[in-house]
Amino acid sequence: MTPQIDLRSDTVSRPTAAMRQAMHDAPVGDDVWGDDPTVQQLEAATAELLGKEAAVYVSSGTQSNLIALMAHCQRGDEYIVGDSAHTYRYEAGGAAVLGSIQPQPVRMHGNGMIDLDHVRAVVKPDDHHFARSRLLCVENTKDGSVIGLDELQAGAETAAELGLAYHLDGARMWNAAVALGVSPATVAAPFETVSVCLSKGLGAPVGSVLVGPADRMLEARKWRKMLGGAMRQAGIIAAAGLHAIENHIDRLADDHANAARLAEGLGNIAGVKVTGQNTNMVFASFDTDGQTLEAKLAADGIAAAFNNNQSRMVLHLDVSSDDVDTIVAAVAGHMS
């Protein structure tokens, strides 16, 4: 059956009625020619919201991070990145394959911040034997965990000390800002460039935005074109992103509250161990076969992804507090 409650990711949410109406009504042009007014409005609004000079609208977070890396680094340069960061492990090696940019992975702390001492140890000297260290990348949030402002600023100071640019993979940066109780611009402030997703917690059907200095964004726009990412009447989908940043940021607090509610409920079930609850994500292990439990929940109309007996459950705008209670009851019934 089609799942009624989907916990696999916050990318599975569907556009709201108001978002669909905004898409229907969006004025459009040809964005390759630079004359789609809705894309222009989204880019300007996102840049302002994040306190940056300019922005580029792209189809995905992977493309946003890739054009950022290619705008910062030349062939044979390297970027320093966490050893389990999305840009390093889950973006198909694009920086190396398409940008000829060498990744230098470093250790990460439990909250996702990179180990700055390790960064200092691996940054390359100015010597022709080595790739040139150009860029330091941080991801916030990482597995839902929030990196605090002091740590982000320490990263900026380390980058400046080492002569590196500083980029944020902020796919779920909106969640970090809400959890910290600060503006998105405050989280973005230490970074030269920031990539943000519109299609995760904010609920748009597609799209990400890269923000930064105007000259860097001009370079990124060139790489977007080369990668096949330039779109024509993109205002139809940009309108969804614009609606999302105008209406769906503050409501992320509801997802965080529902994640805490789910963690509490699961934690009261015998045979279930909640191993973490960070912003809108709940991590749990189950004293039963995960694939069997996944199938039983699917039969109940609940989609949850299991790796062996462990699951990451992600809350989003299509999952209500009543849905959380339904999930807890279903798990309890199958664990008894």
Disulfide bonds with the S-S distance in Angstrom:
none
